[in-house]
Amino acid sequence: MELNNEFLKFFLIYYLVINIVGFLSMGLDKFKAKHNHWRIPEKTLLLIPLFLGSVGSLIGMYTFRHKTKHAQFKYGIPAILVINVICIYFIVTKLILVSWKKTGFIFILSSFFTFLHFFWTFYSKNS
């Protein structure tokens, strides 16, 4: 199986954009909440992480201190992140040559532990 560079580029751009959308949606909803404007539905705020935007949503959640006390966000988005990491692992391993599978797994694993460290740092500061 060959590495499909076009799909990988598309996937990376998609991943970046959806995480920016997740981050900005948390900030926008926080702004609207402070100014008594129409709010972004919670369903939408939870759907963005399902479409691989969990990292951006989680960072936005703690950056803007928005929805951090709601259990469905506090525990749901990190749970969705774990599902996202598993999905990304399978996407990446299907795209990478057999000889690169171990490298892809190590990259995903190291990215996951980096995120866990980031999340733990935010959680411990906000507790």
HUVENJO-V871738 format. One record per pair of residues at least 24 apart in sequence whose C-alpha atoms are under 10 Angstrom apart, sorted by the first residue. I is the first residue (numbers start at 1). GAP is how many residues later the second one is. Records with the same first field share a line. If there is no record, write none. Layout:
BEGIN
I=GAP, GAP
END
This chain:
BEGIN
1=93, 94, 95, 96, 97
2=92, 93, 94, 95, 96
3=89, 90, 91, 92, 93, 94, 95, 97
4=90, 91, 92, 93
5=90, 91
7=88
8=83, 84, 87, 88
11=77, 80, 81
14=37, 38, 39
15=36, 37, 38, 39, 40, 41, 73
16=36, 37, 39, 40
17=36, 39
18=30, 31, 33, 34, 35, 36, 37, 38, 39
19=29, 30, 32, 33, 34, 35, 36, 37, 38, 39, 40, 41
20=33, 35, 36, 37, 39, 40
21=24, 27, 28, 32, 35, 36, 39
22=24, 25, 26, 27, 29, 30, 31, 32, 33, 34, 35, 36, 37, 38, 39
23=25, 30, 31, 32, 33, 34, 35, 36, 37, 38, 39, 40, 41
24=32, 33, 35, 36, 37, 40
25=31, 32, 35, 36
26=30, 31, 32, 33, 34, 35, 36, 37, 38, 39, 40, 41
27=30, 33, 34, 35, 36, 37, 38, 39
28=32, 36
29=35, 37, 38
30=30, 31, 34, 35, 36, 37
31=33, 35
33=33
42=25, 30, 31
45=28, 32
46=26, 27, 30, 31, 34
47=30, 33
48=29
49=27, 28, 29, 30, 31, 32, 34, 35
50=27, 30, 31, 33, 34
51=29, 33
52=28, 29, 31, 32, 33, 35, 36
53=24, 27, 28, 31
54=24, 25, 26, 27, 28, 29, 30, 31
55=25, 26, 29, 60, 64
57=24
58=61
59=59, 60, 63
62=57, 60, 61, 64
63=59
65=61
68=55, 58
78=38, 41
81=31, 34
82=30
85=24, 26, 27
86=26
END
